[in-house]
Amino acid sequence: MNKLEVIGLGALNLDHIYRVENIIADGETVVKEAVLSPGGSSANTIYSLAKLGIATGFSGVIGDDPEGRLLLQDFQKAGTDTIQIRTKPGARTGSTLCLSDKPGKRSLYVIPGANNQLGWDDLDLSYLNQAGIIHLSSFAGDRQFKISLELMDRLDSSIKLSFTPGTLYSRRGLKALAPILGRTHLLFINHNELQQLTGEDVITGAETCLKHGCRVVVVTLGKGVKLKLSRRSNRNTVNASCYIRDADSEYVIAPPGRDVSAEIDTTGAGDAFAAGLLYGLLKGKGLEECGRLGNITALFSITRAGAREGLPTPGQLSDRYRELYSQQP
């Protein structure tokens, strides 16, 4: 087997997605569409990278059931190495109930299932340490969180850690996540999660994450947020769909033209963004260009229900980049 460029580690879930007009706190509404889709944050990103032609693998656990076999087959269809996905006899594969509405809001309810059984015996350090990048996402269980923390000392120093904490880890706070943040090369986080993690706004929160050891902080901002930039002499206010910050520079990724009528479901959009940015990084692109590739990959994702159906091929990604920016990526 050739060396894998990116290996994912995180929960493996089957998403049960229900599209509704509006998510309601109390009352009754009609489901417009119900979709079953393979999911899990890191898993979605790895699948997207595999579809873009990157050599990928995944480490995680599934149940001994039809849902688990579906997740394996979906990875294999994309070309992801699945040798380190362990099956837990008698366990049910993890699942997520996702309510997704027309304005783009989501509500997620996780049943961890087999993911709560992942232990050190399920991880092969020699397998993980072959990767150039490890892409880590959250687990629901405390045992798996502890494993994630301890893993930081066991990974080869040459490996770049790409970390997407999601809500489950962000709400644990900076102190709890310190061992991971101190090892993180790329932090992928949305503006709500950043506020949960740091209690601060986008720019100040990104600075705080850098101070805690992250090399690059990537904050996704959905359809766009007004930002007053901190590191430019004119301190101008801009509309941004992503803010990227490293020790020396800040990059604002403007929202590309989007056909709102084509937007179906935002489930997995952040995972798709991470895949596009990582793809650019692996191809030797600068951070601003990587951010644009992330934006475009996310835009493809939201045109279909589920986290994976709308993801682009390399040709589609290149064509859309050229269409938007009048140059080759």
C-alpha positions as a Python dict, from the first residue, in 0.01 Angstrom:
ca = {
    (1, 'M'): (0, 0, 0),
    (2, 'N'): (128, 345, -90),
    (3, 'K'): (173, 597, 188),
    (4, 'L'): (-149, 772, 281),
    (5, 'E'): (-146, 1152, 265),
    (6, 'V'): (-434, 1212, 510),
    (7, 'I'): (-580, 977, 770),
    (8, 'G'): (-902, 1061, 952),
    (9, 'L'): (-989, 978, 1312),
    (10, 'G'): (-1331, 1045, 1457),
    (11, 'A'): (-1686, 921, 1499),
    (12, 'L'): (-1851, 719, 1223),
    (13, 'N'): (-2226, 781, 1199),
    (14, 'L'): (-2517, 724, 968),
    (15, 'D'): (-2702, 1055, 932),
    (16, 'H'): (-3082, 1056, 934),
    (17, 'I'): (-3155, 1392, 773),
    (18, 'Y'): (-3502, 1548, 778),
    (19, 'R'): (-3549, 1862, 570),
    (20, 'V'): (-3817, 2096, 705),
    (21, 'E'): (-3930, 2449, 621),
    (22, 'N'): (-3824, 2579, 963),
    (23, 'I'): (-3681, 2416, 1274),
    (24, 'I'): (-3928, 2472, 1557),
    (25, 'A'): (-3878, 2459, 1933),
    (26, 'D'): (-4231, 2338, 2004),
    (27, 'G'): (-4523, 2246, 1780),
    (28, 'E'): (-4570, 2056, 1457),
    (29, 'T'): (-4432, 2083, 1106),
    (30, 'V'): (-4406, 1880, 786),
    (31, 'V'): (-4095, 1693, 672),
    (32, 'K'): (-4022, 1782, 309),
    (33, 'E'): (-3758, 1513, 252),
    (34, 'A'): (-3593, 1233, 451),
    (35, 'V'): (-3243, 1117, 357),
    (36, 'L'): (-3003, 855, 491),
    (37, 'S'): (-2641, 960, 441),
    (38, 'P'): (-2303, 837, 568),
    (39, 'G'): (-2160, 1091, 809),
    (40, 'G'): (-1919, 1186, 1083),
    (41, 'S'): (-1721, 1510, 1054),
    (42, 'S'): (-1371, 1374, 990),
    (43, 'A'): (-1521, 1093, 782),
    (44, 'N'): (-1695, 1341, 552),
    (45, 'T'): (-1373, 1534, 496),
    (46, 'I'): (-1178, 1216, 424),
    (47, 'Y'): (-1443, 1100, 177),
    (48, 'S'): (-1428, 1437, -1),
    (49, 'L'): (-1048, 1427, -21),
    (50, 'A'): (-1061, 1074, -164),
    (51, 'K'): (-1306, 1191, -430),
    (52, 'L'): (-1054, 1466, -515),
    (53, 'G'): (-787, 1201, -572),
    (54, 'I'): (-598, 1226, -240),
    (55, 'A'): (-468, 902, -84),
    (56, 'T'): (-671, 869, 236),
    (57, 'G'): (-742, 628, 517),
    (58, 'F'): (-963, 624, 824),
    (59, 'S'): (-940, 489, 1177),
    (60, 'G'): (-1260, 436, 1376),
    (61, 'V'): (-1524, 184, 1479),
    (62, 'I'): (-1862, 66, 1351),
    (63, 'G'): (-2123, -180, 1466),
    (64, 'D'): (-2176, -527, 1322),
    (65, 'D'): (-2489, -422, 1133),
    (66, 'P'): (-2611, -313, 789),
    (67, 'E'): (-2544, 53, 875),
    (68, 'G'): (-2180, -20, 948),
    (69, 'R'): (-2139, -212, 625),
    (70, 'L'): (-2295, 79, 436),
    (71, 'L'): (-2037, 318, 584),
    (72, 'L'): (-1753, 86, 485),
    (73, 'Q'): (-1883, 47, 132),
    (74, 'D'): (-1920, 422, 90),
    (75, 'F'): (-1557, 479, 187),
    (76, 'Q'): (-1440, 197, -39),
    (77, 'K'): (-1637, 341, -330),
    (78, 'A'): (-1440, 665, -292),
    (79, 'G'): (-1108, 481, -262),
    (80, 'T'): (-1041, 541, 109),
    (81, 'D'): (-839, 274, 289),
    (82, 'T'): (-1063, 108, 551),
    (83, 'I'): (-828, -153, 699),
    (84, 'Q'): (-823, 29, 1034),
    (85, 'I'): (-1199, 62, 1073),
    (86, 'R'): (-1285, -192, 1343),
    (87, 'T'): (-1619, -371, 1378),
    (88, 'K'): (-1765, -410, 1729),
    (89, 'P'): (-1972, -732, 1760),
    (90, 'G'): (-2314, -672, 1912),
    (91, 'A'): (-2287, -293, 1890),
    (92, 'R'): (-2497, -61, 1677),
    (93, 'T'): (-2327, 180, 1442),
    (94, 'G'): (-2343, 542, 1555),
    (95, 'S'): (-2619, 760, 1415),
    (96, 'T'): (-2720, 1124, 1401),
    (97, 'L'): (-3067, 1275, 1375),
    (98, 'C'): (-3035, 1596, 1176),
    (99, 'L'): (-3308, 1853, 1124),
    (100, 'S'): (-3219, 2090, 841),
    (101, 'D'): (-3431, 2387, 735),
    (102, 'K'): (-3459, 2625, 441),
    (103, 'P'): (-3280, 2922, 611),
    (104, 'G'): (-2977, 2694, 659),
    (105, 'K'): (-3014, 2615, 1029),
    (106, 'R'): (-2947, 2266, 1163),
    (107, 'S'): (-3021, 2076, 1480),
    (108, 'L'): (-2818, 1761, 1550),
    (109, 'Y'): (-2885, 1478, 1795),
    (110, 'V'): (-2614, 1212, 1825),
    (111, 'I'): (-2650, 846, 1927),
    (112, 'P'): (-2283, 743, 1969),
    (113, 'G'): (-2340, 366, 1949),
    (114, 'A'): (-2019, 178, 1864),
    (115, 'N'): (-1815, 502, 1873),
    (116, 'N'): (-1831, 488, 2253),
    (117, 'Q'): (-1645, 155, 2241),
    (118, 'L'): (-1334, 285, 2065),
    (119, 'G'): (-1027, 210, 2276),
    (120, 'W'): (-651, 208, 2242),
    (121, 'D'): (-665, -149, 2109),
    (122, 'D'): (-854, -16, 1807),
    (123, 'L'): (-579, 228, 1711),
    (124, 'D'): (-265, 127, 1524),
    (125, 'L'): (-2, 394, 1587),
    (126, 'S'): (219, 269, 1305),
    (127, 'Y'): (-76, 318, 1070),
    (128, 'L'): (-149, 669, 1197),
    (129, 'N'): (217, 770, 1196),
    (130, 'Q'): (257, 702, 824),
    (131, 'A'): (34, 997, 735),
    (132, 'G'): (145, 1346, 641),
    (133, 'I'): (-173, 1482, 803),
    (134, 'I'): (-406, 1342, 1069),
    (135, 'H'): (-754, 1495, 1052),
    (136, 'L'): (-918, 1463, 1396),
    (137, 'S'): (-1280, 1532, 1487),
    (138, 'S'): (-1483, 1486, 1804),
    (139, 'F'): (-1632, 1190, 1987),
    (140, 'A'): (-1925, 1207, 2227),
    (141, 'G'): (-1771, 989, 2499),
    (142, 'D'): (-1531, 1099, 2775),
    (143, 'R'): (-1314, 788, 2724),
    (144, 'Q'): (-1260, 874, 2358),
    (145, 'F'): (-1188, 1237, 2447),
    (146, 'K'): (-914, 1118, 2682),
    (147, 'I'): (-772, 900, 2405),
    (148, 'S'): (-767, 1204, 2174),
    (149, 'L'): (-567, 1398, 2436),
    (150, 'E'): (-320, 1115, 2499),
    (151, 'L'): (-271, 1059, 2126),
    (152, 'M'): (-101, 1398, 2096),
    (153, 'D'): (210, 1261, 2270),
    (154, 'R'): (213, 946, 2059),
    (155, 'L'): (197, 1093, 1712),
    (156, 'D'): (523, 1135, 1524),
    (157, 'S'): (648, 1492, 1546),
    (158, 'S'): (654, 1519, 1166),
    (159, 'I'): (277, 1473, 1137),
    (160, 'K'): (62, 1781, 1090),
    (161, 'L'): (-257, 1769, 1296),
    (162, 'S'): (-573, 1904, 1138),
    (163, 'F'): (-838, 1946, 1408),
    (164, 'T'): (-1210, 2016, 1381),
    (165, 'P'): (-1352, 2022, 1734),
    (166, 'G'): (-1718, 2077, 1647),
    (167, 'T'): (-1963, 2173, 1918),
    (168, 'L'): (-1896, 1866, 2134),
    (169, 'Y'): (-1530, 1953, 2192),
    (170, 'S'): (-1552, 2333, 2162),
    (171, 'R'): (-1785, 2357, 2458),
    (172, 'R'): (-1526, 2179, 2674),
    (173, 'G'): (-1323, 2500, 2665),
    (174, 'L'): (-964, 2606, 2606),
    (175, 'K'): (-818, 2447, 2918),
    (176, 'A'): (-959, 2104, 2839),
    (177, 'L'): (-846, 2120, 2475),
    (178, 'A'): (-500, 2262, 2549),
    (179, 'P'): (-304, 1940, 2469),
    (180, 'I'): (-471, 1917, 2128),
    (181, 'L'): (-456, 2288, 2043),
    (182, 'G'): (-85, 2295, 2129),
    (183, 'R'): (-28, 2023, 1869),
    (184, 'T'): (-265, 2160, 1603),
    (185, 'H'): (-130, 2279, 1270),
    (186, 'L'): (-474, 2359, 1121),
    (187, 'L'): (-777, 2440, 1334),
    (188, 'F'): (-1111, 2428, 1151),
    (189, 'I'): (-1390, 2591, 1350),
    (190, 'N'): (-1706, 2788, 1277),
    (191, 'H'): (-1783, 3122, 1441),
    (192, 'N'): (-2035, 2976, 1689),
    (193, 'E'): (-1791, 2707, 1800),
    (194, 'L'): (-1512, 2966, 1831),
    (195, 'Q'): (-1732, 3173, 2061),
    (196, 'Q'): (-1807, 2862, 2269),
    (197, 'L'): (-1438, 2775, 2290),
    (198, 'T'): (-1295, 3119, 2366),
    (199, 'G'): (-1589, 3342, 2461),
    (200, 'E'): (-1457, 3592, 2205),
    (201, 'D'): (-1540, 3729, 1862),
    (202, 'V'): (-1394, 3595, 1537),
    (203, 'I'): (-1071, 3794, 1521),
    (204, 'T'): (-990, 3797, 1893),
    (205, 'G'): (-1085, 3430, 1923),
    (206, 'A'): (-854, 3337, 1637),
    (207, 'E'): (-571, 3525, 1809),
    (208, 'T'): (-639, 3334, 2131),
    (209, 'C'): (-619, 2999, 1948),
    (210, 'L'): (-284, 3100, 1799),
    (211, 'K'): (-158, 3183, 2148),
    (212, 'H'): (-261, 2833, 2258),
    (213, 'G'): (-37, 2676, 1994),
    (214, 'C'): (-242, 2649, 1674),
    (215, 'R'): (-34, 2737, 1368),
    (216, 'V'): (-324, 2827, 1139),
    (217, 'V'): (-682, 2907, 1246),
    (218, 'V'): (-959, 2871, 988),
    (219, 'V'): (-1295, 3019, 1094),
    (220, 'T'): (-1589, 2945, 864),
    (221, 'L'): (-1863, 3208, 863),
    (222, 'G'): (-2151, 3058, 666),
    (223, 'K'): (-2317, 3293, 419),
    (224, 'G'): (-2102, 3583, 534),
    (225, 'V'): (-2020, 3798, 837),
    (226, 'K'): (-1898, 4160, 856),
    (227, 'L'): (-1546, 4172, 999),
    (228, 'K'): (-1335, 4471, 1100),
    (229, 'L'): (-985, 4356, 1020),
    (230, 'S'): (-716, 4396, 1284),
    (231, 'R'): (-387, 4360, 1100),
    (232, 'R'): (-429, 4603, 812),
    (233, 'S'): (-344, 4971, 840),
    (234, 'N'): (-683, 5094, 719),
    (235, 'R'): (-876, 4852, 946),
    (236, 'N'): (-1150, 4827, 685),
    (237, 'T'): (-1472, 4631, 732),
    (238, 'V'): (-1528, 4345, 490),
    (239, 'N'): (-1784, 4074, 426),
    (240, 'A'): (-1626, 3733, 481),
    (241, 'S'): (-1738, 3371, 451),
    (242, 'C'): (-1409, 3258, 602),
    (243, 'Y'): (-1133, 3416, 810),
    (244, 'I'): (-788, 3256, 810),
    (245, 'R'): (-514, 3360, 1049),
    (246, 'D'): (-156, 3254, 1110),
    (247, 'A'): (121, 3418, 1310),
    (248, 'D'): (210, 3663, 1035),
    (249, 'S'): (-98, 3727, 823),
    (250, 'E'): (-476, 3726, 801),
    (251, 'Y'): (-677, 3625, 496),
    (252, 'V'): (-1038, 3705, 423),
    (253, 'I'): (-1225, 3476, 186),
    (254, 'A'): (-1515, 3665, 36),
    (255, 'P'): (-1840, 3480, -33),
    (256, 'P'): (-1832, 3369, -397),
    (257, 'G'): (-2148, 3419, -601),
    (258, 'R'): (-2398, 3161, -484),
    (259, 'D'): (-2726, 3053, -635),
    (260, 'V'): (-2950, 3047, -328),
    (261, 'S'): (-3213, 2851, -520),
    (262, 'A'): (-2957, 2570, -562),
    (263, 'E'): (-2899, 2545, -185),
    (264, 'I'): (-3057, 2226, -55),
    (265, 'D'): (-2888, 2123, 271),
    (266, 'T'): (-2594, 2265, 468),
    (267, 'T'): (-2519, 1936, 646),
    (268, 'G'): (-2146, 1870, 612),
    (269, 'A'): (-2065, 2207, 450),
    (270, 'G'): (-1790, 2276, 704),
    (271, 'D'): (-1643, 1930, 647),
    (272, 'A'): (-1642, 1994, 273),
    (273, 'F'): (-1471, 2330, 330),
    (274, 'A'): (-1196, 2156, 528),
    (275, 'A'): (-1147, 1908, 244),
    (276, 'G'): (-1112, 2181, -17),
    (277, 'L'): (-861, 2374, 193),
    (278, 'L'): (-656, 2061, 272),
    (279, 'Y'): (-661, 1967, -95),
    (280, 'G'): (-513, 2306, -183),
    (281, 'L'): (-252, 2273, 90),
    (282, 'L'): (-146, 1932, -40),
    (283, 'K'): (-114, 2081, -387),
    (284, 'G'): (121, 2350, -257),
    (285, 'K'): (-123, 2643, -276),
    (286, 'G'): (-116, 2952, -55),
    (287, 'L'): (-365, 2996, 228),
    (288, 'E'): (-585, 3244, 42),
    (289, 'E'): (-618, 3013, -257),
    (290, 'C'): (-676, 2718, -24),
    (291, 'G'): (-960, 2912, 139),
    (292, 'R'): (-1120, 2975, -198),
    (293, 'L'): (-1099, 2604, -280),
    (294, 'G'): (-1264, 2533, 55),
    (295, 'N'): (-1546, 2774, -21),
    (296, 'I'): (-1611, 2618, -361),
    (297, 'T'): (-1609, 2263, -224),
    (298, 'A'): (-1864, 2368, 41),
    (299, 'L'): (-2083, 2530, -226),
    (300, 'F'): (-2090, 2203, -419),
    (301, 'S'): (-2179, 2016, -99),
    (302, 'I'): (-2492, 2218, -17),
    (303, 'T'): (-2655, 2152, -356),
    (304, 'R'): (-2755, 1799, -250),
    (305, 'A'): (-2910, 1656, 65),
    (306, 'G'): (-2656, 1483, 288),
    (307, 'A'): (-2291, 1554, 348),
    (308, 'R'): (-2144, 1369, 49),
    (309, 'E'): (-2371, 1352, -255),
    (310, 'G'): (-2285, 1696, -392),
    (311, 'L'): (-1906, 1683, -345),
    (312, 'P'): (-1697, 1775, -650),
    (313, 'T'): (-1443, 1588, -859),
    (314, 'P'): (-1106, 1756, -927),
    (315, 'G'): (-1230, 1865, -1269),
    (316, 'Q'): (-1546, 2021, -1130),
    (317, 'L'): (-1349, 2202, -859),
    (318, 'S'): (-1099, 2337, -1111),
    (319, 'D'): (-1368, 2448, -1355),
    (320, 'R'): (-1563, 2635, -1088),
    (321, 'Y'): (-1247, 2804, -958),
    (322, 'R'): (-1160, 2921, -1307),
    (323, 'E'): (-1517, 3043, -1358),
    (324, 'L'): (-1513, 3248, -1036),
    (325, 'Y'): (-1156, 3378, -1034),
    (326, 'S'): (-1059, 3372, -1405),
    (327, 'Q'): (-748, 3166, -1333),
    (328, 'Q'): (-638, 2809, -1274),
    (329, 'P'): (-624, 2694, -913),
}
